[in-house]
Amino acid sequence: MPDPDDALRALAEPRRREILRLVAQDELSAGEIAAAFDVTRTAISQHLTVLRNAGLVSERRLATRRLYRARPEGLAGLREFLDDMWASSLDVARRLAEAERGLSGNGEPTAAG
């Protein structure tokens, strides 16, 4: 499974997020991707390399063309990290709310409540 830190670093750049959105819909060539941006093809190539190294896109060669497609499994580690963080945050929020209402962790009133 790809490292969530690599995915976070790759997705920190707005153009890379937009590239990922483009190739999530369809397999596109590097030239087609570059046409959607006002930057050089070299810059897009560098962004694609970062996304590929992070496991977020796959590259397929067809003759002289390179075709790119999003790898949903590339986001699996990041999704798991965010799900765990969200669940933990919800648990903390629940405990804080219960403490404010004077409930113990099992829903029973505390000695002070």
C-alpha positions in Angstrom: 0.0 0.0 0.0 1.4 3.4 -0.9 2.6 5.6 1.9 0.0 8.2 3.0 2.8 10.7 3.5 3.8 10.4 -0.1 0.2 10.9 -1.2 -0.2 14.0 1.0 3.0 15.5 -0.3 2.0 14.9 -3.9 -1.5 16.3 -3.4 -0.2 19.4 -1.6 0.4 21.0 -5.0 -2.9 22.3 -6.6 -1.9 21.4 -10.1 -1.2 17.8 -9.1 -4.7 17.6 -7.6 -6.2 18.9 -10.8 -4.1 16.4 -12.9 -5.5 13.6 -10.6 -9.0 14.8 -11.2 -8.4 14.8 -15.0 -7.1 11.3 -15.1 -9.7 10.0 -12.7 -12.2 10.3 -15.5 -10.2 8.9 -18.4 -6.8 7.7 -19.4 -5.0 10.7 -21.0 -1.7 11.3 -22.7 0.8 13.6 -21.2 0.1 16.0 -24.1 -3.6 16.0 -23.4 -3.0 16.7 -19.7 -0.5 19.5 -20.5 -3.1 21.1 -22.9 -5.3 21.7 -19.8 -2.7 23.9 -18.1 -0.8 27.1 -18.8 2.6 25.6 -18.0 5.2 23.7 -19.9 5.0 20.1 -20.8 8.2 19.6 -18.8 6.4 20.9 -15.7 3.5 18.6 -16.3 5.9 15.7 -16.8 7.5 16.5 -13.4 4.1 16.6 -11.7 3.1 13.3 -13.3 6.4 11.7 -12.0 5.6 12.9 -8.5 2.1 11.4 -8.8 3.4 8.2 -10.2 6.1 7.8 -7.5 3.4 8.4 -4.8 1.4 5.6 -6.4 -1.5 7.9 -7.4 -1.3 7.4 -11.1 -0.3 4.6 -13.4 1.6 5.0 -16.7 1.1 2.9 -19.8 3.1 3.2 -23.0 1.4 3.0 -26.3 3.9 3.3 -29.1 5.5 6.7 -28.4 2.8 8.0 -26.1 2.6 7.7 -22.4 -1.0 7.4 -21.0 -1.9 8.1 -17.5 -4.8 7.0 -15.3 -5.6 7.5 -11.6 -5.0 4.5 -9.3 -7.8 4.5 -6.8 -5.8 2.0 -4.7 -3.1 4.6 -4.5 -5.4 6.7 -2.3 -6.2 3.7 0.0 -3.5 4.4 2.5 -4.4 8.1 2.6 -8.1 7.2 3.0 -7.3 4.8 5.8 -5.2 7.5 7.6 -8.0 10.1 7.2 -10.7 7.6 8.3 -8.7 6.7 11.4 -8.0 10.3 12.2 -11.7 11.2 11.8 -12.8 8.3 14.0 -10.4 9.3 16.7 -11.5 12.9 16.5 -15.1 11.9 16.8 -14.3 9.8 19.8 -12.6 12.7 21.5 -15.5 15.0 20.7 -17.9 12.4 22.1 -15.9 12.1 25.3 -15.8 15.9 25.7 -19.5 16.2 25.1 -20.2 13.5 27.7 -17.9 15.1 30.2 -19.7 18.4 29.8 -23.0 16.6 30.4 -21.6 14.8 33.4 -21.6 11.3 31.9 -18.9 8.6 32.2 -17.5 6.9 29.1 -20.2 4.2 29.4 -23.2 6.7 29.4 -23.7 6.5 33.1 -23.8 9.7 35.3 -20.5 10.4 37.0 -20.2 10.9 40.8 -20.2 14.7 40.1 -23.3 14.4 37.8 
